[in-house]
Structure formats: C-alpha cells, structure tokens
Amino acid sequence: KFEWSAMRLNVRIQVGSVLQDATIEISCGTGEQHVRWLGLVASSRYQQECFPNAFLIPMRVAHRSEGVDRVLKPREVLHETLEDGDEVVVQLREGAQITDDAFYDGDFEWSEVAYGPGSNLRECRFDWTGKGSDFPDKVRGHYTVAREWKEIFSPKEIQEFEATFEVPVEPLEVLTQAGEVAYDWVAIKRFPPGVCEYVFVKEGTEMLGLTPKPVEARDGTQCHRLEFKWDCCIAPEPNADDDSRPSTASSLDADKVDPRFEQDWETMTLKWMEPHMKTRVKDVLIEFYAILTDLFDSYAFMGLDLTSAHHTIGMDDLKHLMVQCDLLNSESGVHIAWDQICTWFEEASGMSFGKPHLPQRLTRAHYLELLLRMAHFTMCHRPKPGQQVVALDEGFFRFITDVLIPVMDVYDDDPIRKTAVEYKNLIAIQQHRPSMRSIYSSLEQEWAEDQERMVAPAAMKHVLEVAQQACSEESAPPEKKAADKEAKEGEKPPEVEDPLAEFGEEGRLSFEQLEMMTQVFDEALATVTSKRPEPPETLGLYFWEFFEMVMHLARAPVGQEGLGEVHDIIPALVATMQTAVSLVEKGVIELPALYEDEEAEPEAPVA
C-alpha cells in the first residue's frame, strides 16, 4: 500500500464541534511517525497560522474518506494506515478547562492514551497460544527494563516496573481471513522497552503456551521470554549512537524548509556579509533553523504580546542569553562589548534613534542576524587564542555547536524551565504574564545616569519581607494593638486602619508561604545570577531573571502540607506583589536604596 515516498497529508482542524474551513498541508517524510505526532504538529501549525492565542490539546485524529471519519489509534504508524494526499481531521480541545462530561468521553480517553501519564510506555501484549479450550485467567511475570532506557525513569518507577506483576487474560474479538469472528486470549500491560519472563495462570496453577518457546527462568523453572523494543520505528533507542547534528552544511530540499525561514531570511539585511558567503551561510542556517527558533521561542513565551503571530523577545533576553554563553564576561576567552551588540541591532533594524534600551523588542530575524554577527566576531574576527580563523559558514556552525547548543542542553535540564512548561503551571503563567511584567516595571529603579532601569534583588526581597511581617500575628501597628486591648476591656475601640492589612486578604500568600520564600531567596538569587560576572549587590535583574526568581519562590512551599502546588502559588504570589506595588506607589512601602551610600554610586554599575 505504501511505496516509501514522501507523504503529505491534508489536515482539517475541528475545535470542539466546529470544523474549520482552512486545510493545513503537513509533510510527513516517509510517514514513520505515530498518529499522535500528527496531532501535535497539526495543533502547533494551527496555533501559529490560525489561532495564535493558545496551544490546544489534540483530542483525537481521524481519517476522513467519502465523508466518513475513522478514528485512528494514537500509536498507529502513519504509512501503515494512511496514503499520500489523504484527508485527516484533528479535533482539538475547546479551551483549557476539562468539563465533567469529558472524563466519560471517548475523545478524552484517546488524548490520555496519546499524551497522558502512560504515553511514554509501550503496550506489551501476551498472547495465549495453547491448545483446546482450557484458557488461563491471568499472566504472572517479572519485567526487566532495558539498560539504555533506565536513565529516563526515576529509581522508584524502575522498581515498580520490575516488581512481579499479574495481569488478567481477556478475550479480544478478531476477524479471520474468511471474515468470521474469532477470539484471541490476551493480557496487556504497559512498560518501557525491556525483557519479560512470564507464565500463564489458571486457578492458581501455572501453565505454558506453545509460543514463544519455553525457556529456563532465573529461578530454574520454565517460562516464556519476550523482548519488547520501542514501538516507534523512528528511533528504537532513546539515545542515538551517532550524533544527530550535521557535520557539514548542505542545501536541503525546499519542501523540507520551515515556511517561516524564507520570511526571516528576506527580512535580514546582511549588508555586512559578502555576497558569495550568503548562500553558504543560508545552508547552515537552514540546517539549524529549528533549534535556533526553539531557543528564541523559549524566551518569547514570556513576551509582551502573544496574540500576534510575530512574537518578539527583548534586548534583555538576548543579553541574558549572552551571559549564559560567557560572551559578555571580559575574563572569558572571547568578549563582546554590549555597545557593539547595540550598534549591530541598529544596523539590522535600520533604526538610528540612539542606543536601544533593554526593553527594546527584537523580531526573530533581528535575533538570527545578531547571532550571525556574534559568530563572525567570535570565530572569524577575534577567535580565542590558539583558535584558527575560519570562514563565516564554518564559524557559524562552530558557534552553534560549541557555544549555543551547550547552553541549550543546560536549558533542557533546567528544573525551573521544566516546571514552567507543565500544563497547569503554563496556564497559570500565561494568565498572569502581563501582571508579572507590570510588577517588574513598577519595581524598576534607575541604576545610574544613562544606565538601564532594572529590578534590584533587594527591592524584590524587601516587599516579600514586608508582606511576611504584615501576615504575622505580631505585625499590627501600636495603635491597632492599643485598640485591641481596649476592646478586650469592654470599651469601644477607635477605628484604626492598617495600610498593610491588604496582604492578609483572600488570594494572597500566607505567612507560611512567605516565610519559606524569604528563606530560599538568597540561594535562589545565587542560582539565577550565577553566570553574571558582577557582584550580586551591584546587579539588576533582567526580566527573565525576575521571572526565574518568581518560579523559584513559587516552588519553595511545594511539598509542604496545605501550602499548595506551583499553579496555585503563582496567582497568590502575583496578587501579593501587586499589593506591594500599590503600597509602594502610595508611599506606604519605601524601596531600599540601591547603594549603601546614596551619594556615591558604585564604580561600574552593570546593566
């Protein structure tokens, strides 16, 4: 049925019960992916092209033929069930909330199988092959997870997988070649790839089938043994033997290039680049476009406006990335002055309004061109001592593999970033993203003449300490304590307004939560700013560092009974800081001075 040629599918999107008009063409290569992959890609494309406000979870994928939909199983392989040019309908969940009725709906069950907690396990099937009508009632066995897969799961999960298990054997209706209904007696359980030794059991007595051929178990008894490899034929093992990153740049077929690439490439000015080099650099950029845009998007998801199809990042985001790459550290082998980056941005954007400030927004094209300028500077113009000067295409390749990818690997393992993209946490973050930016702007302070406005760590900690004190029993002002004393003695107390009482209102952080946050604040700050070359007392937080501090603080109370999860704590933390900002604006709370001696600025305040 399938001739192993390039497969393209015409995908229609259905949001809830409404079928959209637009058709999205998705290239699937040789179609070795699972159906659940198609659901995610279709949702991502729909988010980018038609519905840029949110990523909607796929609820089912169906093959439409002659107006009839046939629901495809999440783990079916595309080329085994579809043909080039087939029409597919991908149904997306309408909104973030799951209704009570959804839990009893087949679409919800499809989504759970495709993307739920057990979706990273494969289906292990144990077929009874004995003669006669004496069928077993269960399978008993011991599973050993494959060595190369053990590092993916926690020790506790591995212990659970490798414990002795029992699974009921149940009849499964099948059709014979003659079209008659028959039954297979099957037990099914989900495991990671590995090896299973098992026997069938009937009324407590162990029994063996005809296949697979019985072998000797570890305890000397007879059993069946089956090896279960990963059931996706794209990658049979979690870690490929060969590095998947290309060793050389090469032109790709046009149909394999991200459609956004040409738009970005046409937008870049590249006036500084020699004409003959552009084609060679374009090949390298095409090769790495996906991972470079993923890095861009990791910052853009906290951007100013996510309703636009063209997301942006800030100059402060780019500066944060350069800090992580040690490109702004004068003591590292390669140092790029920030003023030079600002000059390059002015040339790339065509703007000549003076040095751009940290809040200045960058498009994806600006970001890519600035990465090219950094690569040219560090690899072709002023390489590290002992490093050979190379052409720009090779230099850009080395810059990506030697400078950017190691940082991206750190980002992939960062617990804060992992926490942020968990489903419920991501919803909470996106709902309160504008408020976080407003709080950051309100807490900004001027660092020095002609320098940037940023949030001082001391100011952020101070408002939390004030809130904590306001929530404690001993925090009432002397006038209120006197009023309370008179009330106990039977006299009518005078009305005394406590300006800090707002911290105790519903929806704010509790004293216990605030106490844990202030306790971990300094340690979190050291982690967030560990790559900054300047001393902590002289630095201001970029917005991304401010966001990381919010996530560290939101994680602090997690695990303590009654103090909530991250998605519960983020709204309360934002509400508490909004209250603090309001009191700062009213003059009730005064932010600490930036420097111990206000008249003497530090020798070199660093933005």
SULMO-V533259 format. One line per field, one symbol per residue. psi: psi as a letter, one per 40 degrees, with the letter a starting at -180 (. if undefined). burial: + if it has 16 or more other ideal C-beta (glycine too) atoms within 10 Angstrom, else -. A space follows every 50 residues. Layout:
psi: ???
burial: ???
//
This chain:
psi: dhefihhhihhhhhhbehhidihhhhhebefeiidddddddddddddddd gedihhhhdihihhhfehhhhiideihdeeeiiheihhhhhihgidihid ddeeidddddddddeadeeeiihhhhhhfiiaegiieihhihihhideed ediidddddddeihihhihihhhihideeihihihihhihiiiahhhiii hhfehiiiadiihiihideeiiiihihhihehedheidhidihehidihi iiideehhdddddddddhdfdehhdddddddddddddedddddddddddd efadheeiegiiiiddddddddddefeeheeidhhhhdddddddddddee hfeihiidehihiddddddddddddddddddgiihehihiiddddddddd ddddddddddddehddddddeidddddddddeddddddddddeiihdihe aihihhddddddddddddddeideeiidddddddddddeeihiihhhhde dddeiieiiidddddddddeddddddddfdehdiideeiihidddddddd ddddddehehheeiideddddddddddddddddddeedhhiiididhdeh iidghh.
burial: ------+-+-+++++----+---+---+--+++++++++++++-+++--- ++-++++++++++-----+--+-++++++-++---++++++++------- -------+-++-+++---+--+-+-+++-+-----+-+++++++++--++ --+----+--+---+-+-+---------------+++-+-++++-+++++ +------++-------+-----++-+-+-+------------------+- ----------+--++--+-+--+----+-++++++++++--++-++-+++ +++--+----+++++++++++++++++++----+++-+--+--++--++- -----+-+++++++++++++++++++++++--+--------+++++++++ --++--++--+----+--++----++-+++-++-+++-++--++--+--- -++++++-++++++-+++-++---++---+--+----------------+ -+++---++++-++++++--+--++--++--+-----+++++++++++++ +++++++-----+++++++++++++++++++-++----+-+--++----- -+--+++
//
